[in-house]
Amino acid sequence: MAMAQALRQAAPPYAALTIAKWFIAWAEAEGEELSWDEVDPHTAELLSEVWNTYGGFSAGHLRNMTHEEPPWQRHWQDGVRGISIPQQEIEEYFASRR
């Protein structure tokens, strides 16, 4: 919870290195094995881009955003939870949006 408060107090955009450190701190708090040596510059930059784009949204808002996308809409069934969307379909959809 303290990390979430710290993230809210800092102003975006955040540096890739800072975001990578936050993810490492989170992983350590969760008891996951993750070391700084495992985070390459490309991954750190990707984490930075994702966080700076979506980090300010609540979980509910992010859920609503995903539910507006065609892959989710094609697979949604009223009252059914845990339906998987094929990875290839997700990749093709987002590749077409570039």
MDAnalysis code that builds the backbone (N, CA, C; Angstrom):
import MDAnalysis as mda
import numpy as np

u = mda.Universe.empty(294, n_residues=98, atom_resindex=np.repeat(np.arange(98), 3), trajectory=True)
u.add_TopologyAttr("name", ["N", "CA", "C"] * 98)
u.add_TopologyAttr("resid", np.arange(1, 99))
u.add_TopologyAttr("resname", ["MET", "ALA", "MET", "ALA", "GLN", "ALA", "LEU", "ARG", "GLN", "ALA", "ALA", "PRO", "PRO", "TYR", "ALA", "ALA", "LEU", "THR", "ILE", "ALA", "LYS", "TRP", "PHE", "ILE", "ALA", "TRP", "ALA", "GLU", "ALA", "GLU", "GLY", "GLU", "GLU", "LEU", "SER", "TRP", "ASP", "GLU", "VAL", "ASP", "PRO", "HIS", "THR", "ALA", "GLU", "LEU", "LEU", "SER", "GLU", "VAL", "TRP", "ASN", "THR", "TYR", "GLY", "GLY", "PHE", "SER", "ALA", "GLY", "HIS", "LEU", "ARG", "ASN", "MET", "THR", "HIS", "GLU", "GLU", "PRO", "PRO", "TRP", "GLN", "ARG", "HIS", "TRP", "GLN", "ASP", "GLY", "VAL", "ARG", "GLY", "ILE", "SER", "ILE", "PRO", "GLN", "GLN", "GLU", "ILE", "GLU", "GLU", "TYR", "PHE", "ALA", "SER", "ARG", "ARG"])
u.atoms.positions = np.array([
    [0.820, -1.189, 0.000],
    [0.000, 0.000, 0.000],
    [0.867, 1.257, 0.000],
    [1.981, 1.230, 0.701],
    [2.866, 2.392, 0.746],
    [3.425, 2.704, -0.627],
    [3.726, 1.658, -1.411],
    [4.242, 1.886, -2.755],
    [3.185, 2.574, -3.614],
    [1.941, 2.164, -3.489],
    [0.875, 2.776, -4.274],
    [0.739, 4.250, -3.928],
    [0.861, 4.588, -2.656],
    [0.795, 5.987, -2.249],
    [1.966, 6.769, -2.821],
    [3.142, 6.190, -2.798],
    [4.320, 6.864, -3.345],
    [4.160, 7.105, -4.834],
    [3.583, 6.128, -5.539],
    [3.386, 6.278, -6.973],
    [2.391, 7.389, -7.269],
    [1.352, 7.489, -6.450],
    [0.346, 8.532, -6.672],
    [0.906, 9.918, -6.402],
    [1.844, 10.022, -5.470],
    [2.400, 11.313, -5.103],
    [3.409, 11.818, -6.123],
    [4.088, 10.937, -6.802],
    [5.074, 11.337, -7.804],
    [4.351, 11.743, -9.080],
    [4.934, 12.620, -9.830],
    [4.291, 13.101, -11.051],
    [4.847, 12.397, -12.278],
    [3.978, 11.847, -13.144],
    [4.460, 11.237, -14.390],
    [4.919, 12.314, -15.353],
    [5.655, 11.989, -16.399],
    [6.117, 10.642, -16.719],
    [7.299, 10.259, -15.841],
    [7.403, 8.986, -15.578],
    [8.451, 8.460, -14.730],
    [9.580, 7.904, -15.597],
    [10.782, 7.971, -15.096],
    [11.930, 7.415, -15.806],
    [11.844, 5.890, -15.801],
    [12.311, 5.277, -16.866],
    [12.274, 3.815, -16.986],
    [12.986, 3.151, -15.816],
    [14.101, 3.679, -15.411],
    [14.856, 3.101, -14.304],
    [14.041, 3.155, -13.013],
    [13.352, 4.242, -12.770],
    [12.524, 4.381, -11.570],
    [11.410, 3.349, -11.572],
    [10.759, 3.168, -12.687],
    [9.663, 2.205, -12.778],
    [10.179, 0.786, -12.602],
    [11.293, 0.471, -13.197],
    [11.869, -0.865, -13.031],
    [12.168, -1.127, -11.555],
    [12.680, -0.127, -10.854],
    [12.955, -0.286, -9.422],
    [11.662, -0.520, -8.646],
    [10.575, 0.158, -9.026],
    [9.289, -0.046, -8.350],
    [8.803, -1.480, -8.553],
    [8.953, -1.993, -9.766],
    [8.518, -3.361, -10.025],
    [9.357, -4.365, -9.241],
    [10.632, -4.101, -9.114],
    [11.489, -4.980, -8.322],
    [11.077, -4.934, -6.855],
    [10.814, -3.727, -6.344],
    [10.378, -3.601, -4.951],
    [9.061, -4.334, -4.733],
    [8.155, -4.219, -5.688],
    [6.878, -4.932, -5.592],
    [7.108, -6.437, -5.578],
    [7.948, -6.926, -6.473],
    [8.215, -8.363, -6.544],
    [8.825, -8.860, -5.234],
    [9.745, -8.091, -4.676],
    [10.362, -8.485, -3.410],
    [9.330, -8.504, -2.292],
    [8.428, -7.521, -2.272],
    [7.379, -7.477, -1.249],
    [6.439, -8.665, -1.376],
    [6.259, -9.155, -2.583],
    [5.392, -10.305, -2.828],
    [6.131, -11.624, -2.658],
    [7.421, -11.543, -2.314],
    [8.207, -12.752, -2.117],
    [8.663, -13.396, -3.413],
    [8.618, -12.653, -4.509],
    [9.050, -13.177, -5.803],
    [10.558, -12.996, -5.955],
    [11.159, -13.885, -6.705],
    [12.584, -13.779, -7.005],
    [12.765, -12.895, -8.237],
    [13.295, -11.707, -8.065],
    [13.551, -10.796, -9.174],
    [14.710, -9.908, -8.771],
    [15.705, -9.838, -9.612],
    [16.837, -8.974, -9.302],
    [16.990, -7.929, -10.391],
    [17.647, -6.856, -10.025],
    [17.870, -5.766, -10.966],
    [18.602, -6.257, -12.205],
    [19.495, -7.228, -12.048],
    [20.257, -7.755, -13.178],
    [19.366, -8.398, -14.228],
    [18.165, -8.804, -13.832],
    [17.252, -9.455, -14.761],
    [16.443, -8.468, -15.604],
    [16.487, -7.190, -15.270],
    [15.699, -6.186, -15.990],
    [16.597, -5.494, -17.004],
    [16.434, -5.884, -18.270],
    [17.250, -5.280, -19.327],
    [16.680, -3.908, -19.701],
    [17.456, -3.065, -20.361],
    [17.002, -1.715, -20.705],
    [15.719, -1.694, -21.538],
    [15.571, -2.634, -22.465],
    [14.361, -2.673, -23.290],
    [13.127, -2.937, -22.424],
    [13.247, -3.880, -21.500],
    [12.130, -4.196, -20.604],
    [11.826, -3.017, -19.697],
    [12.856, -2.372, -19.184],
    [12.658, -1.202, -18.332],
    [11.934, -0.103, -19.095],
    [12.282, 0.093, -20.343],
    [11.616, 1.110, -21.158],
    [10.156, 0.736, -21.412],
    [9.897, -0.544, -21.671],
    [8.526, -1.008, -21.869],
    [7.699, -0.801, -20.605],
    [8.252, -1.169, -19.441],
    [7.549, -0.952, -18.182],
    [7.244, 0.523, -17.978],
    [8.197, 1.366, -18.330],
    [8.004, 2.805, -18.205],
    [6.858, 3.281, -19.084],
    [6.842, 2.827, -20.312],
    [5.784, 3.228, -21.242],
    [4.409, 2.774, -20.758],
    [4.331, 1.538, -20.304],
    [3.052, 1.007, -19.805],
    [2.606, 1.786, -18.580],
    [3.520, 1.980, -17.635],
    [3.144, 2.693, -16.411],
    [2.726, 4.130, -16.713],
    [3.473, 4.814, -17.566],
    [3.149, 6.202, -17.874],
    [1.852, 6.333, -18.656],
    [1.458, 5.286, -19.355],
    [0.203, 5.309, -20.098],
    [-0.978, 4.927, -19.223],
    [-0.815, 3.886, -18.421],
    [-1.956, 3.312, -17.700],
    [-1.867, 3.406, -16.180],
    [-0.747, 3.843, -15.637],
    [-0.548, 3.844, -14.191],
    [-1.497, 4.718, -13.402],
    [-2.082, 5.711, -14.025],
    [-2.993, 6.600, -13.315],
    [-4.434, 6.126, -13.274],
    [-4.732, 5.022, -13.933],
    [-6.111, 4.524, -13.982],
    [-6.380, 3.545, -12.856],
    [-7.600, 3.555, -12.356],
    [-7.995, 2.585, -11.334],
    [-8.176, 1.211, -11.977],
    [-8.227, 0.186, -11.137],
    [-8.452, -1.175, -11.638],
    [-9.779, -1.258, -12.391],
    [-10.797, -0.607, -11.861],
    [-12.103, -0.628, -12.516],
    [-12.069, 0.031, -13.888],
    [-11.357, 1.145, -13.984],
    [-11.254, 1.830, -15.272],
    [-10.503, 0.969, -16.285],
    [-9.418, 0.328, -15.837],
    [-8.664, -0.551, -16.732],
    [-9.533, -1.721, -17.194],
    [-10.316, -2.284, -16.283],
    [-11.232, -3.373, -16.645],
    [-12.212, -2.890, -17.717],
    [-12.791, -1.724, -17.494],
    [-13.751, -1.186, -18.465],
    [-13.104, -0.945, -19.820],
    [-11.861, -0.490, -19.815],
    [-11.152, -0.267, -21.081],
    [-10.995, -1.583, -21.841],
    [-10.612, -2.650, -21.135],
    [-10.426, -3.924, -21.826],
    [-11.748, -4.464, -22.343],
    [-12.826, -4.204, -21.626],
    [-14.136, -4.718, -22.030],
    [-14.709, -3.979, -23.236],
    [-14.100, -2.880, -23.610],
    [-14.518, -2.150, -24.804],
    [-13.831, -2.660, -26.069],
    [-12.826, -3.491, -25.916],
    [-12.050, -3.986, -27.064],
    [-12.761, -5.169, -27.731],
    [-12.736, -5.225, -29.073],
    [-13.414, -6.304, -29.804],
    [-13.054, -7.726, -29.383],
    [-11.781, -8.064, -29.091],
    [-11.525, -9.453, -28.689],
    [-12.325, -9.856, -27.447],
    [-12.412, -8.965, -26.483],
    [-13.180, -9.274, -25.285],
    [-14.663, -9.396, -25.635],
    [-15.166, -8.462, -26.425],
    [-16.590, -8.473, -26.775],
    [-16.973, -9.738, -27.545],
    [-16.085, -10.244, -28.392],
    [-16.385, -11.458, -29.151],
    [-16.478, -12.697, -28.263],
    [-15.778, -12.694, -27.136],
    [-15.727, -13.884, -26.294],
    [-16.597, -13.787, -25.038],
    [-17.133, -12.623, -24.762],
    [-17.922, -12.433, -23.559],
    [-19.225, -13.236, -23.634],
    [-19.570, -13.875, -22.510],
    [-20.829, -14.600, -22.388],
    [-21.443, -14.218, -21.052],
    [-22.684, -13.780, -21.074],
    [-23.374, -13.340, -19.875],
    [-23.347, -14.437, -18.803],
    [-22.862, -14.090, -17.623],
    [-22.852, -15.013, -16.510],
    [-21.702, -15.999, -16.494],
    [-20.838, -15.970, -17.498],
    [-19.721, -16.908, -17.565],
    [-18.432, -16.153, -17.257],
    [-17.655, -16.684, -16.312],
    [-16.392, -16.052, -15.943],
    [-15.231, -16.929, -16.369],
    [-14.066, -16.310, -16.524],
    [-12.845, -17.059, -16.784],
    [-12.689, -17.553, -18.207],
    [-13.392, -16.955, -19.140],
    [-13.244, -17.349, -20.543],
    [-11.920, -16.799, -21.065],
    [-11.154, -17.634, -21.723],
    [-9.867, -17.207, -22.274],
    [-10.047, -16.643, -23.679],
    [-9.275, -15.615, -23.953],
    [-9.203, -15.065, -25.304],
    [-7.901, -15.595, -25.890],
    [-7.948, -16.254, -27.044],
    [-6.724, -16.811, -27.624],
    [-5.641, -15.741, -27.810],
    [-4.431, -16.069, -27.409],
    [-3.298, -15.156, -27.509],
    [-3.129, -14.624, -28.924],
    [-3.271, -15.489, -29.918],
    [-3.095, -15.064, -31.309],
    [-4.113, -13.995, -31.689],
    [-5.334, -14.130, -31.214],
    [-6.362, -13.132, -31.513],
    [-6.016, -11.782, -30.896],
    [-5.509, -11.807, -29.687],
    [-5.101, -10.562, -29.029],
    [-3.946, -9.921, -29.788],
    [-2.957, -10.724, -30.142],
    [-1.799, -10.200, -30.872],
    [-2.218, -9.602, -32.212],
    [-3.060, -10.303, -32.945],
    [-3.497, -9.802, -34.250],
    [-4.290, -8.512, -34.117],
    [-5.151, -8.442, -33.114],
    [-5.958, -7.237, -32.923],
    [-5.069, -6.028, -32.634],
    [-4.167, -6.166, -31.663],
    [-3.349, -5.018, -31.314],
    [-2.304, -4.705, -32.367],
    [-1.837, -5.686, -33.113],
    [-0.916, -5.415, -34.226],
    [-1.619, -4.590, -35.295],
    [-2.906, -4.820, -35.473],
    [-3.655, -4.076, -36.497],
    [-3.907, -2.618, -36.091],
    [-3.722, -2.320, -34.824],
    [-3.961, -0.955, -34.322],
    [-2.734, -0.069, -34.373],
    [-1.582, -0.638, -34.758],
    [-0.337, 0.144, -34.780],
    [-0.371, 1.176, -35.854],
])
